[in-house]
Amino acid sequence: QVQLVESGGGLVQAGDALRLSCAASGRTFNNYSMGWFRQAPGKEREFVAAISWSGGNTYYADSVKGRFTISRDNAKNTVYLQMNSLKPEDTAVYYCAANPWLLISKWVDPNEYRYWGQGTQVTVSS
């Protein structure tokens, strides 16, 4: 069982940066692939970024590539999403998700993740 708690969201202006954190409980955090997803009002939940259990592999949605960076600190049971050059279209509730030993080919599918956080709101004004 893993519990995930996101933090770091807020209201910013276009061009600003935010860093989201996702703190995980459980002793086997090292075994979990981690993902960030987002959901805007009236839209489906969409993949943002994911990272392998070791941190050695990452993958990004085209819409955030070059602006967002996912990382993890297994000693702190925490995964991060550094978001730079934010745009109004980045406005959404951001969720972190976890699943043990998830294949890279399945990272973008929210249905492949067993555990989810409650989400944190990110609002980017123009």
C-alpha positions in Angstrom: 0.0 0.0 0.0 1.3 3.4 -0.9 -0.2 6.8 0.0 0.7 9.8 -2.1 0.4 13.5 -1.0 1.0 16.3 -3.5 2.0 19.8 -2.6 3.4 22.9 -4.2 0.5 24.1 -6.4 -0.7 27.7 -6.6 -1.5 30.7 -8.6 1.2 32.1 -10.8 1.6 34.3 -13.9 2.6 33.1 -17.3 6.3 32.6 -17.5 6.7 31.8 -13.8 7.9 28.5 -12.3 6.6 26.1 -9.7 7.9 22.9 -8.2 5.4 20.2 -7.2 6.3 17.6 -4.7 4.7 14.2 -4.1 5.5 12.5 -0.8 4.9 8.8 -0.7 4.5 6.5 2.3 5.6 2.9 2.4 8.9 1.2 2.5 9.1 0.1 -1.1 9.0 3.5 -2.8 12.2 2.5 -4.6 10.2 -0.2 -6.5 7.6 2.2 -7.9 7.5 3.9 -11.2 6.0 7.4 -10.7 4.0 9.6 -13.0 2.5 13.0 -13.0 -0.9 13.6 -14.7 -3.1 16.7 -15.0 -6.8 17.3 -15.5 -8.3 20.6 -16.6 -12.0 21.3 -16.2 -14.1 19.5 -18.7 -11.1 17.5 -20.0 -9.8 14.1 -19.5 -6.8 13.3 -17.3 -3.7 13.6 -19.4 -0.1 12.3 -19.0 2.5 14.9 -18.1 5.7 13.0 -17.1 7.0 9.8 -15.6 10.1 8.4 -14.1 11.5 4.9 -13.5 12.1 3.4 -10.1 15.8 4.3 -10.2 15.3 7.8 -11.8 17.4 6.7 -14.7 14.6 6.9 -17.3 12.1 9.7 -17.8 9.5 10.5 -20.3 7.5 13.7 -21.1 4.4 14.7 -22.9 5.3 16.8 -26.0 3.3 19.7 -24.5 5.7 20.0 -21.5 9.0 18.7 -23.0 11.8 21.2 -22.4 9.8 23.1 -19.7 9.1 20.5 -17.1 11.5 18.2 -15.3 10.6 15.1 -13.3 13.0 13.8 -10.6 12.9 11.7 -7.5 14.7 11.3 -4.2 14.3 7.8 -3.0 15.9 8.6 0.3 13.0 11.1 0.9 10.3 9.0 -0.7 9.5 12.0 -2.9 9.0 12.7 -6.5 9.2 16.3 -8.0 7.9 18.1 -11.0 9.8 21.3 -11.8 7.6 23.4 -14.0 9.3 26.3 -15.8 7.9 28.8 -18.3 4.4 28.1 -17.3 1.6 28.8 -19.7 -2.1 29.4 -19.1 -2.8 26.1 -20.8 -0.9 24.4 -18.0 -3.7 25.3 -15.6 -5.1 22.0 -14.1 -5.2 19.8 -11.1 -2.0 17.9 -11.0 -1.9 14.4 -9.7 1.0 12.0 -8.9 0.6 8.3 -9.4 2.5 5.2 -8.6 2.7 1.6 -9.7 5.4 -1.0 -9.0 7.7 -2.0 -11.8 5.6 -0.3 -14.5 6.9 -0.9 -18.0 7.9 2.3 -19.8 5.5 1.4 -22.6 2.6 1.8 -20.1 3.7 5.0 -18.5 1.3 7.3 -20.4 -1.9 5.3 -19.5 -3.5 6.5 -16.3 -5.3 3.1 -16.0 -1.9 1.4 -15.4 -1.3 3.2 -12.1 -2.6 1.7 -8.9 -2.1 4.6 -6.5 -3.1 8.2 -6.8 -2.7 11.4 -4.8 -5.5 13.8 -4.1 -4.2 16.4 -6.5 -2.9 20.0 -6.3 -4.3 22.9 -8.2 -2.0 24.9 -10.5 -3.4 28.0 -12.0 -1.5 30.1 -14.5 -2.8 33.5 -15.3 -2.0 35.3 -18.6 
